[in-house]
């Protein structure tokens, strides 16, 4: 079974593949992580919540990895509320101040998927102080999180989610959606 530090190390070693994943890499990740994702969703790793590393491992198993292995399926986002709760809990742990930019971006991701303005304010405040040191992958993740904040500012919701949630798009949202989507959405 994976340990939190191993999960993070795996992500760091393969982050370019995660962001540009092909079917072969998705299959490999399904094989490696599906059981751990299921166990995490069933609270089997609840004891991990006592450390920042453990919380990060849970966020990977409940948010990051499912988006990869369940690509284009609603299951990809099924555990985001749990991941968001854990990410918010992690911010209250004393060790959180020692998290690097990559770790903070991963903690912010499930928070950024909320359409609640107070959650987006958390993301905005952290992003204002987050330095990614010219790392193009981290800069891309930071830009995507900022785009979500801007969408909530502009629309009060994520237009890309309208169809999936059975919502009717406004003409302004339709125009926006016809342009460019820079966020990881199905």
C-alpha positions, 0 to 999 in steps of 0.5 A: 500500500502507498504511503503519503510521501511515496504518492507525492514522490510519484507525482513529482517524478511523473508530473509532466505525464499527469498533465499531458496524460495519454490512455496508456498512462491513465491505465497504468495509474488505474492499475497502481492507484485505483484500490488506494483511491477507493480505500481513501474514499472509504476513510481507510486512511483517516489517520493520515489527517494528522500530518500535512504529508498525510493530508496531501496524500489524501488530496492526491487520492481523492482529487488529483488521481481520480481526475486522471484515472476516471477522465471524462467520467463524473466519478473523477470529481466524486470525492472532491468535497472530501478532498476539499475538507481535508485541504482546508483542515491541512491549512490549520496544521502547524506544519502547513507553513513549511509546504512548498509551492507545489504542495500548496497548489495541490491543497488549493485545487479541491478548494478551487473547485467550489463555486462558493465565493469564500472558498475562492477567496482562500484560493485568491489570498494564497495565490497572491503570495505563492511563488512558482520560480519559473517552473512552467508546470507549477505556473500552469497550475497556478494560472488554472486556479486563478482562472477559476477564481476569475470565473466565480468573480465574473459568473458566480459559477463555473460555466463549463459545469453547466451542462453536467449540472443541468444548468442553462448557460447565459449568452455571456457564458456561451460566448466564454465557453466558445472561446478558450477553456484553460481549466481541467474540466470534462 
